[in-house]
Each structure stands twice: as C-alpha cells, then as structure tokens.
Amino acid sequence: MPKTVILGSARTPIGKMGGGLASLRATELGAIAIQAALERADVAPEDVQHVIMGQVLQAGQGQIPSRQAQIKAGIPKEVPSETINKVCASGMRAVGILDAQIRAGDLDVGVGGGMESMSGAPYLLPNARFGFRMGDVKALDAMVHDGLTNPFSGRQMFDEATEVGDELEITRPDLDRWALRSHDLAIEATDSGRLPEEIVAVTVKGRKGDTVVEVDEAPRRGSTLDALAKLRGLAGRDGSH
C-alpha cells in the first residue's frame, strides 16, 4: 500500500471578525494558501490530480467553493474537486479523504485543506422567494445558523460548551489560566519565527492603498489573568464561557 507524504503546507494569517481579511472571500483565502503550499512543495499546479477543501459557511459562496479556490490558485479546471462540510472538522476530514485516496492508489498528488470567512457570511431571508404578505420578517445570520447552532436542539455552541464545562467541573478561573497560556504560547511562537514559517502574507487592496496582513490577529499581547477575568462570558450562569 502506498504511503502518504505531506510535501508542503501553508496557511493565511487567522484574522479577527471584521478584521484585516474581512473583505476577502473564503475562496480567495483558500486559493492563496493552495498556491503557497504548491510553491513550497515545488509541485506544479498541473501535476495536482484532486482537490478537497473543507468549508462550513458556504451560503452565498457559489457552486463548489473548493473548485473556485483551485482555479484561482492556477490548478487546471479539468482537475476534480469536492467541498466538505463537517463543521469544525471539515478541513481535517478533507485531508483524511485525500490520504485514503492516495493509500488506495487512486491518485498520486492532491491538495487538501480548509478555508473559511466568518466575516463574509451573509444574512438570509427564508421563505422570501415568493414574497411576504404583511408583518415583520426575520433575517437569519448564516454564521450563527449554519456554523454555531445545533440544528436539533436549537442551542448555540456556547451553551453546549458551558454544559460540558459544568459536567467536567471546569471553572472560569481554569479557563482563564488556559486562555492566558494559549495567548502567551501563540505570541512566543510568533516572535520566535515558528508561526511565520507556516504563514503566507496576504495583500488586501483598499481605497487608501494595499495592506499586508502577515500575522494572526487574535493573540493578545500583555494579557493578564485579571484582565481576562473582567471579560463578560457569552453563556453560562457564571459566565464560564
């Protein structure tokens, strides 16, 4: 059985909601990452035999977002492509399927990954196709409805996480300590050059000129446990999440 080898990888910076990457579609971000990964692996786009990309928030993105990303990255249109929606594990599942195809001998070279833009998720008007007779109309936030809400219980991810935290007796101070550790490690990895090695800078065009986004926007420098403790929780009786 053939063995799978990762020849190259790349990612864009992780932006904040409404941050420096907000004007770019998920397919544009995916194309940038694909192109950089191929260049780092020294693989020509025409040598790619299959593309699989994960994406959760697909509303309004157009047909087969993964195919859009591959063509923008220079991979020929003849190459087959699939888009996977498995919520948080979409990109991981895409890579897993590609690995299985390679080990099965179905192909030799493929591209697998994930792409997302919460900032680009639209608002939806269900049942609007044939018009409304009278009364108020509710718009659905595609980010919340498609990405953060359990379709069976109607509960949001924050509520589910708080319930699990209560079951495992994880307290707010426990979470704050872990969050501070996470931020500190991310900043240290950025400053040491480890994270920049995997990131490809993104140039964003604007009315006042181009802006280059080259680092993750979320890590907070100089954060403290006291500062984190003052942040309001999104859910839970004690604001534990």
C-alpha positions in Angstrom: 0.0 0.0 0.0 1.4 3.5 -0.9 2.3 5.8 1.9 1.1 9.4 2.1 3.7 12.1 2.4 3.0 15.8 3.1 5.2 17.7 0.7 4.3 21.2 1.7 1.8 23.3 3.6 0.8 26.9 4.1 -1.9 29.0 5.7 -3.1 32.5 5.7 -3.0 34.5 9.0 -6.0 33.9 11.1 -8.0 37.2 11.1 -10.4 38.7 13.5 -14.1 39.0 12.8 -14.3 42.2 10.7 -10.5 42.4 10.7 -7.8 42.8 8.1 -9.0 39.9 6.0 -12.8 40.7 6.1 -13.0 41.9 2.6 -11.7 38.7 1.1 -13.9 35.7 0.2 -13.1 32.3 1.7 -12.3 31.0 -1.8 -9.7 33.8 -2.2 -8.1 32.9 1.1 -8.1 29.2 0.1 -6.5 30.0 -3.3 -3.7 32.0 -1.6 -3.0 29.1 0.8 -3.1 26.4 -2.0 -0.8 28.4 -4.3 1.7 28.9 -1.5 1.6 25.3 -0.5 2.3 24.2 -4.0 5.2 26.6 -4.4 6.8 25.4 -1.1 6.4 21.8 -2.1 7.8 22.5 -5.6 4.8 20.9 -7.2 3.4 22.3 -10.4 -0.4 23.1 -10.5 -0.9 20.9 -13.5 0.5 17.9 -11.6 -2.3 18.0 -9.0 -4.9 15.3 -9.6 -7.5 16.1 -7.0 -8.5 19.0 -4.7 -10.6 18.6 -1.5 -11.3 21.6 0.7 -13.4 21.9 3.8 -15.8 24.9 4.3 -18.7 25.3 6.7 -20.2 28.7 5.8 -21.0 28.1 2.2 -24.2 30.2 1.9 -23.7 32.6 -1.0 -20.3 31.3 -1.9 -21.3 29.9 -5.3 -21.0 26.4 -6.7 -18.2 24.1 -5.4 -16.1 26.6 -3.4 -13.2 24.2 -3.5 -13.2 24.3 -7.3 -13.2 28.1 -7.2 -10.2 28.1 -4.9 -8.3 25.6 -7.1 -8.8 27.6 -10.3 -7.8 30.9 -8.6 -4.7 29.1 -7.5 -3.8 28.0 -11.0 -4.8 24.4 -10.9 -6.4 23.3 -14.2 -10.2 23.2 -14.4 -10.0 19.5 -15.5 -8.9 18.5 -12.0 -11.8 17.2 -10.0 -12.7 18.8 -6.7 -15.0 18.4 -3.7 -16.0 20.7 -0.8 -16.6 19.1 2.6 -18.9 20.4 5.3 -18.3 18.6 8.6 -18.4 21.8 10.7 -15.2 22.2 12.8 -13.6 19.1 11.4 -14.2 20.0 7.7 -10.6 20.7 6.7 -9.3 17.7 8.7 -11.8 15.5 7.0 -10.7 16.8 3.6 -7.1 15.9 4.3 -8.2 12.5 5.6 -10.2 11.6 2.5 -7.2 12.7 0.3 -4.9 10.5 2.4 -7.3 7.5 1.9 -7.3 8.1 -1.9 -3.6 8.2 -2.1 -3.1 5.0 0.0 -5.8 3.3 -2.1 -3.7 4.1 -5.2 -6.4 6.3 -6.8 -4.0 9.2 -7.2 -0.5 10.4 -6.5 -0.7 14.1 -5.9 -3.6 16.0 -4.3 -4.4 19.2 -2.4 -6.4 19.1 0.9 -7.2 21.8 3.4 -9.8 24.1 4.7 -11.0 27.7 4.2 -13.4 30.0 6.0 -14.6 33.6 6.3 -17.0 34.3 9.2 -16.9 38.0 8.2 -18.2 37.1 4.8 -21.2 35.0 6.0 -24.4 36.6 4.7 -27.8 37.2 6.3 -30.6 35.0 4.9 -34.3 35.6 4.3 -36.0 32.2 4.5 -39.3 31.9 2.6 -38.7 35.2 0.8 -38.7 33.8 -2.7 -42.5 34.2 -3.2 -42.8 37.4 -1.1 -44.4 38.3 2.2 -48.0 39.4 2.6 -47.5 41.5 5.7 -45.8 41.7 9.1 -42.2 41.6 10.2 -39.6 39.4 8.5 -36.7 37.8 10.4 -33.3 37.6 8.8 -31.1 34.6 9.7 -27.4 35.2 10.4 -25.7 32.4 8.3 -22.7 32.4 10.5 -24.8 31.7 13.6 -27.4 29.5 12.0 -25.1 27.4 9.8 -21.9 27.4 11.9 -22.8 27.8 15.6 -26.3 26.4 16.2 -27.2 22.7 16.8 -30.0 22.1 14.2 -31.7 19.5 16.5 -31.8 21.3 19.8 -31.6 24.9 18.5 -28.9 25.6 21.1 -25.7 27.5 20.2 -22.2 26.2 20.6 -21.6 28.4 23.6 -24.5 26.8 25.5 -23.3 23.3 24.7 -19.7 24.2 25.7 -20.9 25.6 29.0 -22.9 22.5 29.8 -19.8 20.3 29.1 -17.7 22.5 31.3 -20.2 22.1 34.1 -20.2 18.4 33.7 -16.4 18.3 33.9 -16.3 20.8 36.7 -14.2 23.2 34.7 -14.3 26.7 36.4 -13.9 30.1 34.9 -10.5 30.6 36.5 -9.4 27.3 35.0 -10.5 28.6 31.5 -8.8 31.9 32.1 -5.5 30.2 33.0 -5.7 28.0 29.9 -6.6 31.0 27.7 -3.7 33.1 29.0 -1.3 30.1 28.4 -2.7 29.8 24.9 -2.2 33.5 24.1 1.3 33.6 25.6 2.4 30.5 23.6 1.0 32.0 20.4 2.9 35.2 20.9 6.1 33.4 21.8 5.8 31.2 18.7 5.2 34.3 16.5 8.1 36.2 18.0 10.4 33.2 17.6 9.6 32.8 13.9 7.9 29.4 14.2 4.4 30.6 13.2 5.6 33.0 10.5 7.2 30.0 8.8 3.8 28.4 8.1 2.0 31.7 7.2 1.8 33.3 3.8 1.2 37.0 3.8 -2.0 38.3 2.3 -2.2 41.6 0.4 -5.6 43.3 0.8 -6.4 46.0 -1.7 -8.2 49.1 -0.3 -9.2 52.6 -1.3 -6.2 54.0 0.6 -3.8 51.5 -0.8 -2.7 48.0 -0.2 -2.5 46.5 3.3 -0.4 43.4 4.1 -1.7 41.0 6.7 1.1 38.7 7.8 0.4 37.7 11.5 -2.5 36.2 13.4 -4.8 39.0 14.7 -6.3 37.2 17.7 -3.4 36.7 20.2 -3.4 39.5 22.9 -0.1 40.8 24.0 0.3 41.7 27.6 -2.9 40.0 28.7 -3.2 39.0 32.4 -5.5 36.8 34.4 -7.0 39.9 36.0 -7.8 41.3 32.5 -9.3 38.0 31.3 -11.4 37.7 34.4 -13.1 41.0 33.6 -14.3 39.8 30.2 -18.0 39.0 30.1 -18.9 35.4 29.3 -21.1 34.6 26.3 -23.1 31.9 28.1 -23.5 30.2 31.4 -24.7 31.3 34.8 -21.3 32.4 35.9 -20.1 33.5 32.5 -17.9 30.4 32.3 -17.7 30.5 28.5 
